Amino acid sequence: MTNTRKSGILLHPTSLPGPYGIGTLGKQAYRFLDWLHAANQTLWQILPLGPTGYGDSPYASFSTFAGNPLLVDLELLVTQNLLAAEDIIPPEYIQPDGPVDFGSVTWWKIPLLHKAASNLISGTIPQEYTAFLDNNAWWLEDYALFMSIKNYYDQKAREEKLDGRLWNNYWPSNLATRDPASLSEWKQSHQQEIDEYKGIQYLFFSQWHTVKDYANKLGIRVIGDIPIFVAADSSDVWANQSLFQLTPDGTPTVVAGVPPDYFSETGQLWGNPLYDWAAMKKHSYEWWKKRIQATLAMVDIVRVDHFRGFEAYWAVPAGDTTAVNGEWIPGPDHDFFTSIRNSLGDIPLLAEDLGVITPEVARLRDDFNFPGMKVLQFAFDANEAGKSGLTNSFLPHMYTNHCIVYTGTHDNATMQEWIDDASEEERMMVMDYLGRAGEPDKLVEELIRLAFSSVADYAVIPLQDIYAIGREGRMNTPSTLGGNWCWRMNDSHFSAEKAGWLRKLSHLYARNLGDTP
């Protein structure tokens, strides 16, 4: 029989340790995978891997198909003779430990990557690089061209002290609207830089696929992430303007968000341009099919963020400063996933079904047999308990096996921070549910045990919770800018003792046993 009970760790590669200011796809990534293997964990969940822009969010990438250059490991480039050892000695402002300073890392590292890419394309071109260009030209050409134009006009904006300018309102209109003659002229005059952007992508994908292959050889499956929406400042929107709700000059007419609730009186205004689903359907959702295929070429399982947006999405008039005036608009619903299944077969997809989930959203999830998500922090929230008591669907006794349980996600407080900030009523509910009379300092550990012992097929725990790290370990606070996405682990988090504890939990609760006859 096949044992479906798996468990693992949520950790984005930027959170790995190392001397270069940010986690990379080098030796520390392999060290982490070895630690996972020693802990008998078979799932590694990551956040989106795309190149990040303003705000450093992996959910706001310059391309849904490209990889994040900041994850490229410099030491590996030295071994390939693409950089010299003295090139990668970090300056004093690059902190080897502690949070990621994205601005400093970008300032130092991106020029080095262009140098490495220049060395790659100026020598004997590897056959693998030629194959990479051929296989990825359908997105890579637009991405490299977009980044070349963006780099030029972003620099111009900085010189003119302009902030927050996007391609649709700062680039010359002939480039923003993709006039063929103008784009051809730009390519001819900026070919070297465009080729370097392509080379950097080759370096990223070469390193990532080697890391993933190593994970798979250890029996570890990688859970990736597709944000339902893409960033306005992206090659995705610029190169596919007819597939989004835009004016002729590329300005969004409506943008994404979620309505007001008891967490926020004004809702959340995300600002992403919204899809023109009618136009998508005319093209048989081809762009989305390529997106899913490209992601599955990088990971083993795909988590779709904001799944409910496929049933209906909250559309806010562009220019509004809050999400209050939005309205629910029907999404592509069953037609979309039927088309995906007909083309790609049954895909290994997890539905992020948090928030206000209507019966229609649940039906869409269940009709295609997608596992949903359970978050233990929501199980003991006093607001939820007051409305639903012990029938709260996030409490483990309410689960079916076809789901994935977390203590928290990248958007939550760490479990220790949640406990520290919880009301006395909430802490008492946790202890009552666990059957513990005291020892509040052990609650994080016991909640992890609760996740492992639940009937959920998958249990995934943020690494911060394994070590009961407090508010300093929070990855993201939604609707805020600054201080997000920058937490990093350190050498103490490769603890053999913790690996042994996780291995014991896996054994006790029959997780990661593999397939048995």
Residue pairs with C-beta under 8 A, 6 or more apart in sequence:
1 515
1 516
1 517
2 515
3 510
3 513
3 514
3 515
3 516
4 401
4 457
5 457
5 458
5 509
5 510
5 511
5 512
5 513
6 42
6 43
6 221
6 457
6 458
6 459
6 511
6 512
7 41
7 42
7 43
7 452
7 458
7 459
7 460
7 461
7 502
7 505
7 506
7 511
7 512
8 36
8 41
8 42
8 43
8 44
8 45
8 220
8 223
8 458
8 459
8 460
8 461
9 36
9 41
9 43
9 44
9 45
9 460
9 461
9 462
9 463
9 466
10 45
10 46
10 406
10 409
10 410
10 460
10 461
10 462
10 463
11 32
11 44
11 45
11 46
11 462
11 463
11 489
12 23
12 46
12 47
12 58
12 410
12 475
12 485
13 23
13 24
13 25
13 29
13 46
13 49
13 71
14 22
14 23
14 68
14 70
14 71
14 100
14 485
14 486
14 488
15 23
15 463
15 475
15 487
15 488
15 489
16 23
16 24
16 28
16 29
16 32
16 488
16 489
17 23
17 28
17 97
17 488
17 489
17 490
17 491
17 493
18 24
18 26
18 28
18 96
19 90
19 96
20 74
20 88
20 90
20 94
20 96
20 105
20 109
21 90
21 94
21 95
21 96
21 100
21 101
21 104
21 105
21 108
21 109
22 70
22 71
22 100
22 102
22 105
22 109
22 488
23 29
23 71
23 100
23 488
24 70
24 71
24 72
24 73
24 74
25 71
25 72
25 73
25 76
25 204
25 207
25 208
25 210
25 211
26 73
26 74
26 75
26 76
26 207
27 73
27 75
29 73
29 211
30 211
30 214
31 494
32 494
33 44
33 211
33 214
33 215
33 218
33 220
34 218
35 494
35 499
36 42
36 44
36 218
36 220
37 218
37 219
37 220
38 496
38 499
38 503
39 498
39 499
39 500
39 502
39 503
39 506
40 502
40 503
40 506
40 507
40 512
41 220
41 502
41 506
41 512
42 219
42 220
42 221
42 512
43 220
43 221
43 223
43 458
43 460
44 215
44 220
44 221
44 222
44 223
45 222
45 223
45 225
45 303
45 460
46 222
46 223
46 224
46 225
46 299
47 58
47 59
47 225
47 410
48 58
48 59
48 61
48 64
48 224
48 225
48 226
48 227
49 58
49 67
49 68
49 71
49 208
49 224
49 298
50 58
50 61
50 62
50 63
50 64
50 65
50 66
50 67
50 68
51 61
51 62
51 63
51 66
51 67
51 68
51 69
51 70
52 58
52 60
52 61
52 62
52 68
52 70
52 102
52 485
53 60
53 61
53 62
53 231
53 233
54 60
54 164
54 233
55 481
55 482
55 484
56 100
56 102
56 484
56 485
56 486
57 476
57 484
57 485
58 68
58 225
58 485
59 227
59 305
60 231
60 233
60 272
61 68
61 230
61 231
61 234
62 143
62 146
62 147
62 150
62 231
62 233
62 234
62 235
63 139
63 143
63 146
63 234
63 235
63 236
64 226
64 227
64 230
64 234
64 236
64 291
64 294
65 136
65 139
65 140
65 143
65 236
65 290
65 291
65 294
66 139
66 140
66 143
66 201
66 204
66 235
67 201
67 204
67 205
67 208
68 204
69 109
69 110
69 113
69 200
69 201
69 204
70 102
70 105
70 106
70 109
70 110
71 204
71 207
71 208
72 113
72 200
72 203
72 204
72 207
73 207
74 83
74 87
74 88
74 109
74 112
75 88
76 207
77 83
77 88
77 116
77 203
78 84
78 85
78 87
78 88
81 119
82 116
82 117
82 119
82 120
82 203
83 112
83 115
83 116
83 119
87 112
87 115
88 112
90 96
90 108
91 108
93 101
93 104
93 108
94 101
94 104
94 105
94 108
95 101
95 104
97 488
97 490
98 488
99 486
99 487
99 488
100 485
100 486
100 487
100 488
101 486
102 485
102 486
113 200
113 203
114 193
114 196
114 200
116 199
116 200
116 203
117 195
117 196
117 197
117 198
117 199
117 200
117 202
117 203
118 192
118 196
118 199
120 126
120 129
120 199
120 202
120 203
121 129
121 195
121 196
121 199
128 202
128 206
129 199
129 202
132 201
132 202
132 205
132 206
133 140
133 198
133 202
136 201
138 290
139 235
139 290
139 294
140 198
140 201
142 235
142 238
142 239
143 197
143 201
143 235
144 194
144 195
144 197
144 198
144 201
145 183
145 186
145 187
145 194
145 235
146 167
146 234
146 235
146 238
146 239
147 197
147 235
148 186
148 190
148 193
148 194
148 197
149 167
149 171
149 175
149 186
150 167
150 233
151 193
152 190
153 165
153 167
153 170
153 171
154 165
157 163
157 165
157 170
162 170
166 232
166 233
167 175
167 176
167 233
167 238
167 250
168 176
168 232
168 238
168 246
168 249
168 250
168 251
169 249
169 251
172 182
173 249
174 182
175 182
175 183
175 186
176 238
176 249
176 250
177 241
177 248
177 249
177 250
178 238
178 239
178 241
187 194
208 298
209 298
212 222
212 298
212 299
215 221
215 222
216 222
216 300
219 514
221 300
221 301
222 298
222 299
222 300
222 301
223 299
223 300
223 301
223 302
223 303
223 350
223 460
224 295
224 298
224 299
224 300
224 301
224 302
224 303
225 302
225 303
225 305
226 291
226 292
226 295
226 302
226 303
226 304
226 305
227 305
227 306
228 304
228 305
228 306
228 307
228 309
228 310
229 256
229 270
229 272
229 273
229 274
229 275
229 306
229 309
230 236
230 237
230 272
230 273
231 237
231 272
232 252
232 255
232 271
232 272
232 273
237 244
237 246
237 250
237 273
238 250
240 287
241 250
242 276
242 279
243 275
243 276
243 279
243 280
243 283
243 287
244 252
244 273
244 274
244 275
244 276
245 252
245 253
245 254
245 273
245 274
245 275
245 276
246 252
246 253
246 273
247 253
251 318
252 273
252 274
252 318
253 317
253 318
254 274
254 315
254 316
254 317
254 318
255 269
255 270
255 271
255 272
255 273
255 274
255 315
255 316
255 318
256 270
256 271
256 272
256 273
256 274
256 309
256 313
256 314
256 315
256 316
257 267
257 268
257 269
257 270
257 271
257 314
257 316
257 323
257 326
258 267
258 268
258 270
258 314
258 323
258 355
259 267
259 314
259 323
259 324
259 326
259 328
260 266
260 267
260 323
260 324
261 267
261 356
262 383
264 479
266 322
266 323
266 324
267 314
267 322
267 323
267 324
267 326
268 323
268 478
268 479
269 316
269 320
269 321
269 322
269 323
269 479
274 313
274 315
277 331
277 332
277 336
280 287
280 288
280 332
281 332
281 335
284 339
284 343
285 332
285 336
285 339
285 340
288 336
288 340
289 339
289 340
289 343
289 344
292 302
292 340
292 344
292 347
293 344
295 302
296 302
296 347
296 348
300 348
301 348
301 349
301 350
302 347
302 348
302 349
302 350
303 349
303 350
303 351
303 352
304 349
304 350
304 351
304 352
305 352
306 352
306 355
307 351
307 352
307 353
307 361
307 364
307 365
307 370
308 353
308 355
308 356
308 357
308 358
308 361
309 331
310 331
310 332
310 333
310 336
310 337
310 364
311 330
311 331
311 333
311 358
311 360
311 361
311 364
312 328
312 329
312 330
312 331
312 358
312 360
312 361
313 328
313 329
313 331
314 323
314 326
314 327
314 328
314 329
315 326
315 327
315 328
315 329
316 323
316 325
316 326
317 325
317 326
320 326
333 360
333 364
334 364
334 367
337 364
337 368
340 347
341 347
341 368
346 369
349 368
349 370
350 370
350 371
350 372
350 373
350 404
351 365
351 370
351 371
351 372
351 373
352 373
353 361
353 362
353 365
353 372
353 373
354 373
354 375
354 378
354 409
365 372
369 402
371 402
371 403
371 404
371 457
371 458
372 402
372 403
372 404
373 403
373 404
373 405
373 406
373 409
374 393
374 394
374 396
374 399
374 403
374 404
374 405
374 406
374 454
374 456
375 394
375 405
375 406
375 407
375 408
375 409
375 412
376 394
376 396
376 405
376 406
376 407
376 408
376 415
376 447
376 450
376 451
377 407
377 408
377 412
377 413
377 415
377 418
378 384
378 392
378 394
379 392
379 394
379 395
379 396
379 433
380 422
380 426
380 429
380 430
380 433
381 426
382 423
382 425
382 426
382 429
384 392
384 394
385 392
385 425
385 426
385 429
390 397
391 398
392 398
395 433
396 405
396 450
396 451
396 453
396 454
396 455
396 456
399 405
399 454
399 455
399 456
400 455
401 455
401 456
401 457
402 457
403 456
403 457
403 458
404 456
404 457
404 458
404 459
404 460
405 451
405 454
405 456
405 458
405 459
405 460
406 451
406 459
406 460
406 461
406 462
407 415
407 444
407 447
407 448
407 451
407 461
407 462
407 465
408 414
408 415
408 418
408 462
408 465
409 462
410 462
410 475
410 476
411 475
411 476
411 477
411 478
412 418
412 474
413 421
413 471
413 474
414 462
414 464
414 465
414 469
414 470
414 471
414 473
414 474
415 443
415 444
415 447
415 448
415 462
415 464
415 465
415 468
416 444
416 464
416 465
416 468
416 469
416 470
416 473
417 470
417 471
417 473
417 474
419 427
419 430
419 440
419 443
419 444
420 470
420 471
422 430
427 440
427 443
430 443
430 447
431 437
431 438
431 440
431 443
434 443
434 446
434 447
434 450
436 442
436 443
436 446
444 465
444 468
445 468
447 465
448 461
448 465
448 466
448 505
449 505
451 459
451 461
452 459
452 505
452 506
452 508
452 509
452 511
453 508
453 509
459 511
462 475
463 489
463 493
464 473
464 474
464 475
464 487
466 493
466 498
466 502
467 493
467 495
467 498
472 487
473 487
474 487
475 484
475 485
475 487
476 484
476 485
477 483
477 484
505 511
506 512
